[in-house]
Amino acid sequence: MIAERTHAAAGAVATREDGAAGSRPDADLLAQTLDRLPRLRGTDPAVDVLPGGLTNRSYKVVAPGRRPVVVRISAGKSSLLSIDRQAECHNALAAAHTGVAPALLLCDPYQGVSAVDWIEGRTLTEADLDDEATLGRVAMLCRRLHSGRRFLGDFDMFAIQRRYLDVVRERGFRLPEDYADYADRVQTIRRALAVQPSRTVPCHNDLLAANIIDDGQRVWFIDYEYAGNNDPCFELGNIWSEASLPVDRLEHLVGVYFGLHSPAKVARARLFALMSKYGWTLWAAIQDAVSEVDFDFWAWGMDKYQRAVAEFTGSDFARLIDEVQQPI
């Protein structure tokens, strides 16, 4: 789980997840956060930088004889990404009570810091999700999350995509030249999904493989920045899309989740997956312009966009629009 390790006293953290020297404000905020955790008071913990994470900086904190803690410091410009930190704190706590997320030890939306129990296990990869047994376990944990406490706020990719597009245009950020050419198809999807409406449930909404941990006995979902009440088929379609899996894997995921074979539900998940690719393209355009993380957001986003265009213009589009309007 840790690709790069740097040990430091809590007040002298000097490494960031991207490998560059950390800023003094980050070190001070981390030290202040550790002082607020009863578990770590009076200790001299080791602080290990955690790699990955495209919006935040995360650290594993270990004190002798104490259970490890993960502390996360949010990037200051994440407000452009429609992340509601107060909702995130509420939703992470609700998910922990439901038993799908690690225990939340501290969450301060005003300072943008949080702390959770460390889960000793292995972060999944996209290759791990290309497996029926693993997808079945993920589907069942989704069912548990979706049957738990309602979240604070809703997640609607159609609305988020519009907000992201406004940010990109107002600030003059880079955008694929023909991005707007598919606006009519987006409206076709929205209208088709509304024919057989589904109740919303508490969803994670960002279940890429890196947000799923296997402790050897069970799986856990971490990081609730984009959590909100949503259509469960968005969750399933987004899992499938983020892992770039073949269609038969989505059919299996949907089948396990709903307990039945339903072309209408598969079509619903596929259309939500298409919208997720189209929307996350803009997330990448914003990150490309403002993020300090050493990552090629533009290339990541263009991969999403090219896959979305292929589906907008592909031979399956009309069939999916028809199937999603049919009863289960």
Stockholm file with secondary structure:
# STOCKHOLM 1.0

chainA/1-328         MIAERTHAAAGAVATREDGAAGSRPDADLLAQTLDRLPRLRGTDPAVDVLPGGLTNRSYKVVAPGRRPVVVRISAGKSSLLSIDRQAECHNALAAAHTGVAPALLLCDPYQGVSAVDWIEGRTLTEADLDDEATLGRVAMLCRRLHSGRRFLGDFDMFAIQRRYLDVVRERGFRLPEDYADYADRVQTIRRALAVQPSRTVPCHNDLLAANIIDDGQRVWFIDYEYAGNNDPCFELGNIWSEASLPVDRLEHLVGVYFGLHSPAKVARARLFALMSKYGWTLWAAIQDAVSEVDFDFWAWGMDKYQRAVAEFTGSDFARLIDEVQQPI
#=GR chainA/1-328 SS CCSSCCCCCGGGCCBCTTSSBCCHHHHHHHHHHHHTCGGGTTCCCEEEEECCCSSEEEEEEECTTSCCEEEEEECGGGGGGTCCHHHHHHHHHHHHHHTSSCCEEEEETTTTEEEEECCCSEECCHHHHSSHHHHHHHHHHHHHHHTSCCCSSBCCHHHHHHHHHHHHHHHTCCCCTTGGGGHHHHHHHHHHHHHSCCCCEEECSCCCGGGEEECSSCEEECCCTTCEEECHHHHHHHHHHHTTCCHHHHHHHHHHHHTSCCHHHHHHHHHHHHHHHHHHHHHHHHHHHHCCSSSCHHHHHHHHHHHHHHHHSSTTHHHHHHHTTSCC
#=GC SS_cons         CCSSCCCCCGGGCCBCTTSSBCCHHHHHHHHHHHHTCGGGTTCCCEEEEECCCSSEEEEEEECTTSCCEEEEEECGGGGGGTCCHHHHHHHHHHHHHHTSSCCEEEEETTTTEEEEECCCSEECCHHHHSSHHHHHHHHHHHHHHHTSCCCSSBCCHHHHHHHHHHHHHHHTCCCCTTGGGGHHHHHHHHHHHHHSCCCCEEECSCCCGGGEEECSSCEEECCCTTCEEECHHHHHHHHHHHTTCCHHHHHHHHHHHHTSCCHHHHHHHHHHHHHHHHHHHHHHHHHHHHCCSSSCHHHHHHHHHHHHHHHHSSTTHHHHHHHTTSCC
//
